[in-house]
Amino acid sequence: METAYRTYYANGPKDVEHYSTTQLREDFLVEKIFEPGKVLLNYTHNDRQIFGGVTPTDGELEIVLNKSLGVEYFLERRELGVINIGGPGSIIIEGKEEPMKKQDGYYIGKETKDVRFKSDDASNPAKFYVVSTPAHHKYPTVKISIDNIQPKVTGDAKTLNHRSIYQYIHPNVCESCQLQMGYTILSEGSAWNTMPTHTHERRMETYLYFDMEADTRIFHFMGEPTATKHLVMSNEQAAISPSWSIHSGVGTSDYTFIWAMCGENITYEDMDHVAMQDLA
């Protein structure tokens, strides 16, 4: 059965400057990522990234987008990143099964024909967050265990942004065509992420916010530096950030998020910083 997904079209910065809150949420916010027993995906025309959730319960799930993408199988011309943020499960790649506890990840290279997902316990299902981008070359498939990642600790408690960055799909971990993917955990007492902010003129990015209490909210900032807007987000919701937009957030408590980038290059530090006095 063909997997259903929602399409998000690209938006220009001058148009977004005039968007209402309702239209901003409609075009840039994904309110539901995970649903037990289903695959929920989203396709953004910003660099043609596909992202969403796979939540297996009683049986295995797979991503089938052959007709929608004009290919014979999902990863014929794409690469895939996976991070489990739920209960224990496993991923089955070309018949080989690998366990995936919470925070474990995978890079799966193009031309991989058979990828399936399963949970150990249907009452505590795995939640596989998946991100896929077009790929021009086949790189090796690599399991990325959270146990083997040395986080980059940055920020300061004084400025409320002390955080640990776990780089999963990154040149110092594994090879990829254009996909970069990682996991950022804010320390208790910290609430700001990426402030002072920046833009990625050469790369777009998506964010999944999670591990939040029911009444915690994230204010995700976006827009051009001189015309900022925000999305109010809840647990396990995602935001699309175009290359021309800032991407910064603050929460009512600490939180965790997965970032995924694609575009012209895989140079993590390729960003255009915005001075605080230039924000409006």
C-alpha positions as CSV (number, residue, x, y, z in Angstrom):
1,M,0.0,0.0,0.0
2,E,1.3,3.5,-1.0
3,T,2.3,5.5,2.1
4,A,0.2,8.7,2.5
5,Y,2.0,12.0,3.0
6,R,1.3,15.7,3.0
7,T,3.0,18.1,0.6
8,Y,4.3,21.5,1.8
9,Y,5.2,24.0,-1.0
10,A,8.0,26.5,-0.9
11,N,7.3,30.1,0.3
12,G,9.0,33.4,-0.5
13,P,10.2,35.6,2.4
14,K,8.2,38.6,1.3
15,D,5.0,36.6,1.2
16,V,5.6,35.1,4.6
17,E,6.1,38.6,6.1
18,H,2.4,39.1,5.6
19,Y,1.1,35.7,6.7
20,S,-1.4,35.5,9.5
21,T,-0.8,33.1,12.4
22,T,-3.2,30.6,10.9
23,Q,-1.4,30.6,7.5
24,L,2.0,30.4,9.1
25,R,1.0,27.3,11.0
26,E,-0.6,25.8,7.9
27,D,2.5,26.1,5.8
28,F,5.3,25.5,8.3
29,L,4.0,23.5,11.3
30,V,3.5,19.7,11.3
31,E,1.2,19.0,14.3
32,K,1.2,15.2,14.2
33,I,4.4,13.2,13.6
34,F,3.6,9.9,15.3
35,E,0.5,7.7,15.3
36,P,0.5,4.1,16.6
37,G,0.5,1.6,13.8
38,K,1.0,4.1,11.0
39,V,3.6,5.9,8.8
40,L,3.1,9.6,8.7
41,L,5.3,11.5,6.2
42,N,5.6,15.0,4.9
43,Y,7.2,16.3,1.7
44,T,8.5,19.8,1.6
45,H,9.6,21.4,-1.7
46,N,12.4,23.1,0.2
47,D,15.2,20.9,-1.2
48,R,12.6,18.1,-1.5
49,Q,13.1,16.7,2.0
50,I,10.8,14.0,3.3
51,F,10.4,13.7,7.0
52,G,8.0,12.1,9.5
53,G,7.3,9.3,11.9
54,V,7.1,5.5,11.7
55,T,5.3,4.0,14.7
56,P,5.0,0.2,14.5
57,T,2.8,-1.6,17.0
58,D,1.7,-5.2,16.4
59,G,3.5,-5.7,13.0
60,E,6.2,-4.4,10.8
61,L,5.9,-1.1,8.9
62,E,7.6,0.1,5.7
63,I,7.7,3.2,3.7
64,V,6.2,2.8,0.2
65,L,6.3,5.9,-2.0
66,N,7.0,4.4,-5.4
67,K,4.2,6.0,-7.4
68,S,4.5,9.3,-5.6
69,L,8.2,9.7,-6.3
70,G,8.2,8.1,-9.8
71,V,10.6,5.3,-8.8
72,E,10.4,1.6,-8.4
73,Y,11.2,1.7,-4.6
74,F,11.5,4.4,-2.0
75,L,15.3,4.7,-1.7
76,E,16.1,4.2,-5.4
77,R,17.3,7.8,-5.6
78,R,17.3,8.8,-2.0
79,E,19.2,8.4,1.3
80,L,17.5,8.0,4.7
81,G,18.3,9.0,8.3
82,V,16.5,7.4,11.2
83,I,16.5,8.1,15.0
84,N,14.4,6.2,17.5
85,I,12.9,8.5,20.2
86,G,10.4,5.9,21.6
87,G,10.5,2.5,23.1
88,P,12.9,-0.3,22.1
89,G,12.5,-1.7,18.6
90,S,14.4,-2.8,15.6
91,I,15.1,-2.0,12.0
92,I,15.3,-4.6,9.3
93,I,17.5,-3.7,6.3
94,E,17.6,-6.1,3.4
95,G,16.6,-8.9,5.8
96,K,19.2,-8.1,8.5
97,E,17.6,-7.0,11.8
98,E,19.3,-4.6,14.2
99,P,18.0,-3.5,17.6
100,M,17.3,0.2,18.1
101,K,16.9,1.5,21.6
102,K,15.9,5.1,22.3
103,Q,18.4,7.6,20.8
104,D,20.0,5.0,18.4
105,G,20.2,6.1,14.8
106,Y,20.9,4.8,11.3
107,Y,22.1,6.2,8.0
108,I,20.8,4.1,5.1
109,G,22.3,4.7,1.7
110,K,20.5,5.0,-1.7
111,E,19.5,1.9,-3.6
112,T,18.5,0.0,-0.4
113,K,15.4,-1.8,-1.5
114,D,13.9,-3.3,1.7
115,V,13.7,-1.3,5.0
116,R,11.2,-2.3,7.7
117,F,10.5,-1.1,11.2
118,K,9.2,-3.0,14.3
119,S,8.6,-2.5,18.0
120,D,9.5,-4.8,20.8
121,D,6.3,-4.0,22.7
122,A,3.2,-2.6,21.1
123,S,2.2,-0.9,24.4
124,N,5.5,1.0,24.4
125,P,6.2,1.4,20.6
126,A,9.3,2.6,19.0
127,K,9.0,6.0,17.4
128,F,11.3,6.2,14.4
129,Y,11.8,9.7,13.2
130,V,12.8,9.5,9.6
131,V,14.3,12.1,7.2
132,S,15.1,11.4,3.5
133,T,16.7,13.6,0.8
134,P,17.6,13.0,-2.8
135,A,21.0,11.3,-3.3
136,H,23.4,11.1,-6.2
137,H,25.7,8.4,-4.8
138,K,25.4,5.2,-2.7
139,Y,27.2,5.5,0.6
140,P,27.5,2.6,3.1
141,T,24.7,2.0,5.5
142,V,25.8,2.7,9.1
143,K,24.3,2.1,12.5
144,I,24.9,5.1,14.8
145,S,24.6,4.2,18.5
146,I,24.0,6.9,21.0
147,D,26.6,5.1,23.2
148,N,29.4,5.9,20.6
149,I,28.6,9.6,20.2
150,Q,30.7,12.2,22.1
151,P,28.4,15.2,22.4
152,K,29.5,18.7,21.6
153,V,28.7,20.8,24.7
154,T,28.0,24.4,24.0
155,G,26.3,27.5,25.4
156,D,26.1,28.8,29.0
157,A,23.7,28.6,31.9
158,K,24.0,32.4,32.3
159,T,22.5,32.9,28.8
160,L,20.0,30.0,29.3
161,N,21.3,28.0,26.4
162,H,23.6,25.3,27.8
163,R,23.1,22.3,25.6
164,S,24.6,19.1,24.2
165,I,24.7,18.4,20.5
166,Y,24.8,14.8,19.3
167,Q,25.9,14.6,15.6
168,Y,24.5,11.5,13.9
169,I,24.7,12.0,10.2
170,H,27.7,14.2,9.9
171,P,31.1,14.0,8.1
172,N,32.9,13.0,11.3
173,V,30.5,10.1,11.8
174,C,29.5,8.8,8.4
175,E,29.4,9.7,4.7
176,S,26.2,11.1,3.1
177,C,25.3,12.9,-0.1
178,Q,23.5,16.0,1.5
179,L,21.7,14.8,4.6
180,Q,22.9,16.0,8.0
181,M,21.0,15.0,11.1
182,G,21.5,15.3,14.9
183,Y,20.0,15.5,18.3
184,T,20.2,18.5,20.7
185,I,19.4,18.2,24.5
186,L,19.0,21.4,26.5
187,S,20.2,21.2,30.1
188,E,17.8,21.7,33.0
189,G,17.3,25.4,33.5
190,S,18.2,26.3,29.9
191,A,15.5,27.3,27.4
192,W,17.1,29.1,24.4
193,N,18.5,27.4,21.4
194,T,20.6,29.1,18.7
195,M,20.5,32.6,20.0
196,P,22.2,34.7,18.7
197,T,20.6,33.2,15.6
198,H,21.7,32.6,12.0
199,T,20.4,31.6,8.6
200,H,21.5,28.8,6.2
201,E,21.2,30.4,2.8
202,R,22.6,27.2,1.3
203,R,20.7,24.7,3.4
204,M,17.1,24.2,4.7
205,E,16.3,22.5,7.9
206,T,13.5,20.8,9.8
207,Y,13.1,20.5,13.5
208,L,11.3,17.9,15.7
209,Y,10.7,19.0,19.3
210,F,10.1,16.3,21.8
211,D,10.6,14.9,25.4
212,M,8.4,17.8,26.6
213,E,5.8,17.8,29.4
214,A,2.2,18.1,28.2
215,D,2.0,21.8,29.2
216,T,5.4,22.8,27.9
217,R,5.5,25.0,24.8
218,I,8.2,25.9,22.4
219,F,8.2,29.3,20.7
220,H,10.0,28.5,17.4
221,F,11.2,31.7,15.7
222,M,11.4,32.0,11.9
223,G,11.2,34.6,9.1
224,E,13.8,37.0,7.8
225,P,16.0,38.6,10.5
226,T,14.2,42.0,10.1
227,A,10.7,40.4,10.0
228,T,10.6,37.7,12.6
229,K,7.6,35.5,13.3
230,H,7.0,32.5,15.6
231,L,5.2,29.2,15.9
232,V,3.9,28.0,19.2
233,M,4.6,24.2,19.3
234,S,3.8,21.3,21.6
235,N,5.5,17.9,22.2
236,E,6.4,15.8,19.1
237,Q,5.6,18.5,16.6
238,A,7.9,19.6,13.7
239,A,8.7,22.8,11.9
240,I,10.0,23.5,8.4
241,S,12.7,26.2,8.2
242,P,13.5,27.5,4.7
243,S,17.1,28.5,3.9
244,W,16.4,32.2,4.1
245,S,14.8,32.0,7.6
246,I,16.2,32.3,11.0
247,H,15.7,29.2,13.2
248,S,15.8,29.7,16.9
249,G,13.6,28.6,19.8
250,V,12.8,29.1,23.4
251,G,10.7,26.9,25.7
252,T,8.8,27.2,28.9
253,S,11.1,24.4,30.2
254,D,14.0,22.5,28.8
255,Y,13.4,20.3,25.8
256,T,15.1,18.1,23.1
257,F,15.0,18.3,19.4
258,I,16.2,16.6,16.2
259,W,17.6,18.8,13.5
260,A,17.9,17.7,9.9
261,M,19.6,19.7,7.1
262,C,20.0,19.3,3.3
263,G,21.1,21.6,0.5
264,E,24.2,22.7,-1.3
265,N,26.8,21.2,1.1
266,I,27.4,19.2,4.3
267,T,29.6,21.9,6.0
268,Y,28.1,22.1,9.4
269,E,29.6,25.5,10.2
270,D,28.3,27.1,6.9
271,M,26.0,29.7,8.3
272,D,25.3,33.4,8.2
273,H,25.3,34.8,11.7
274,V,22.8,37.5,12.7
275,A,23.8,40.1,15.2
276,M,21.3,40.7,18.1
277,Q,20.9,44.4,17.1
278,D,19.8,43.4,13.6
279,L,16.8,41.4,14.7
280,A,13.3,42.9,14.4
